[in-house]
Amino acid sequence: MNIRQATTADFETVTGWLAAARLPVADLSIDDMQHFLLAEADHVPVGTIGLEPFDGIGLLRSLVVVPHSQGGGAGRRLVAALERQAVTHGMRELWLLTTDADAYFTQLGYEAVRRENAPESIQQTTEFAKLCPADAIVMCKRL
Ligand SMILES: CC(C)(COP(=O)(O)OP(=O)(O)OC[C@H]1O[C@@H](n2cnc3c(N)ncnc32)[C@H](O)[C@@H]1OP(=O)(O)O)[C@@H](O)C(=O)NCCC(=O)NCCS
């Protein structure tokens, strides 16, 4: 398993995976690939994760692993790699929204937070404001 930076050439693959997993894609552009990582198994892309950076914090988003590769640790490695990248960029917290993977993120050290306690920058993301249902769980991890 290898984790690498995504490139603009990965945009169609990434958005295809996200759409298939019913995760938000409408607010993504090809330029956002600079903030995405890709997991590869035997040089074949099997999963992705994205970061929306703000001042000192970030939104972890778009975590998906293709069905035939799930359960092999790709998701965990993608999260760990994104956390390392966030630390490198001086971020002290990562935030995320999820409708059904809260138990997964709890195992990785994320804690549920009341929506209204999320920082303003996170509340103003498209994912927070529009793309996720109002009952999506907001989670945070201090890095
Ligand atoms: C969530 C997801 C990224 C995990 O990736 P993965 O590579 O399969 O995960 P890992 O191999 O790191 O971890 C596997 C473990 O997580 C558990 N797990 C996977 N999805 C889970 C979920 N939604 N809730 C709770 N646990 C989950 C598995 O049961 C497994 O447990 P085990 O180690 O005790 O057997 C993947 O299942 C996926 O793409 N799901 C669809 C998209 C999605 O829900 N993304 C999250 C959006 S916020």
The ligand as an SDF file (V2000), in Angstrom:
LIG
                    3D

 48 50  0  0  0  0  0  0  0  0999 V2000
  -15.2150    4.1210    5.6920 C   0  0  0  0  0  0  0  0  0  0  0  0
  -14.1520    3.5340    4.7350 C   0  0  0  0  0  0  0  0  0  0  0  0
  -13.4030    4.6840    4.0880 C   0  0  0  0  0  0  0  0  0  0  0  0
  -13.1790    2.6890    5.5490 C   0  0  0  0  0  0  0  0  0  0  0  0
  -12.1090    2.3090    4.7110 O   0  0  0  0  0  0  0  0  0  0  0  0
  -11.3950    0.8680    4.8790 P   0  0  0  0  0  0  0  0  0  0  0  0
  -10.1380    0.8930    4.1240 O   0  0  0  0  0  0  0  0  0  0  0  0
  -12.3750   -0.1910    4.5720 O   0  0  0  0  0  0  0  0  0  0  0  0
  -11.1300    0.8760    6.4570 O   0  0  0  0  0  0  0  0  0  0  0  0
   -9.9180    0.2120    7.2590 P   0  0  0  0  0  0  0  0  0  0  0  0
   -9.4300   -0.9970    6.5320 O   0  0  0  0  0  0  0  0  0  0  0  0
   -8.9800    1.2710    7.6500 O   0  0  0  0  0  0  0  0  0  0  0  0
  -10.6930   -0.2370    8.5830 O   0  0  0  0  0  0  0  0  0  0  0  0
  -11.5630   -1.3200    8.5250 C   0  0  0  0  0  0  0  0  0  0  0  0
  -12.3520   -1.3950    9.8270 C   0  0  0  0  0  0  0  0  0  0  0  0
  -13.2570   -0.2710    9.8980 O   0  0  0  0  0  0  0  0  0  0  0  0
  -14.5720   -0.7600   10.0690 C   0  0  0  0  0  0  0  0  0  0  0  0
  -15.4960    0.1340    9.3700 N   0  0  0  0  0  0  0  0  0  0  0  0
  -15.5410    0.3910    8.0570 C   0  0  0  0  0  0  0  0  0  0  0  0
  -16.5380    1.2450    7.7810 N   0  0  0  0  0  0  0  0  0  0  0  0
  -17.1280    1.5310    8.9630 C   0  0  0  0  0  0  0  0  0  0  0  0
  -18.2220    2.3600    9.3330 C   0  0  0  0  0  0  0  0  0  0  0  0
  -18.9310    3.0550    8.4220 N   0  0  0  0  0  0  0  0  0  0  0  0
  -18.5550    2.4260   10.6540 N   0  0  0  0  0  0  0  0  0  0  0  0
  -17.8520    1.7110   11.5620 C   0  0  0  0  0  0  0  0  0  0  0  0
  -16.8090    0.9140   11.2660 N   0  0  0  0  0  0  0  0  0  0  0  0
  -16.4610    0.8200    9.9760 C   0  0  0  0  0  0  0  0  0  0  0  0
  -14.5470   -2.1400    9.4620 C   0  0  0  0  0  0  0  0  0  0  0  0
  -15.5890   -2.9420    9.9910 O   0  0  0  0  0  0  0  0  0  0  0  0
  -13.1880   -2.6450    9.9120 C   0  0  0  0  0  0  0  0  0  0  0  0
  -13.2270   -3.0700   11.2480 O   0  0  0  0  0  0  0  0  0  0  0  0
  -12.1890   -4.2050   11.8020 P   0  0  0  0  0  0  0  0  0  0  0  0
  -10.8000   -3.6640   11.5880 O   0  0  0  0  0  0  0  0  0  0  0  0
  -12.5650   -4.3200   13.2330 O   0  0  0  0  0  0  0  0  0  0  0  0
  -12.4670   -5.4040   10.9710 O   0  0  0  0  0  0  0  0  0  0  0  0
  -14.7970    2.6500    3.6630 C   0  0  0  0  0  0  0  0  0  0  0  0
  -15.5720    1.6590    4.2810 O   0  0  0  0  0  0  0  0  0  0  0  0
  -15.6630    3.4160    2.6700 C   0  0  0  0  0  0  0  0  0  0  0  0
  -15.1700    3.8960    1.6560 O   0  0  0  0  0  0  0  0  0  0  0  0
  -16.9820    3.5470    2.9450 N   0  0  0  0  0  0  0  0  0  0  0  0
  -17.8890    4.2590    2.0590 C   0  0  0  0  0  0  0  0  0  0  0  0
  -17.6540    5.7620    2.0870 C   0  0  0  0  0  0  0  0  0  0  0  0
  -17.7430    6.3520    3.4860 C   0  0  0  0  0  0  0  0  0  0  0  0
  -18.6260    6.0380    4.2710 O   0  0  0  0  0  0  0  0  0  0  0  0
  -16.7960    7.2710    3.7770 N   0  0  0  0  0  0  0  0  0  0  0  0
  -16.7620    8.0220    5.0020 C   0  0  0  0  0  0  0  0  0  0  0  0
  -17.3370    9.3650    4.6730 C   0  0  0  0  0  0  0  0  0  0  0  0
  -17.2850   10.4650    6.0300 S   0  0  0  0  0  0  0  0  0  0  0  0
  1  2  1  0
  2  3  1  0
  2  4  1  0
  2 36  1  0
  4  5  1  0
  5  6  1  0
  6  7  2  0
  6  8  1  0
  6  9  1  0
  9 10  1  0
 10 11  2  0
 10 12  1  0
 10 13  1  0
 13 14  1  0
 14 15  1  0
 15 16  1  0
 15 30  1  0
 16 17  1  0
 17 18  1  0
 17 28  1  0
 18 19  1  0
 18 27  1  0
 19 20  2  0
 20 21  1  0
 21 22  1  0
 21 27  2  0
 22 23  1  0
 22 24  2  0
 24 25  1  0
 25 26  2  0
 26 27  1  0
 28 29  1  0
 28 30  1  0
 30 31  1  0
 31 32  1  0
 32 33  2  0
 32 34  1  0
 32 35  1  0
 36 37  1  0
 36 38  1  0
 38 39  2  0
 38 40  1  0
 40 41  1  0
 41 42  1  0
 42 43  1  0
 43 44  2  0
 43 45  1  0
 45 46  1  0
 46 47  1  0
 47 48  1  0
M  END
$$$$
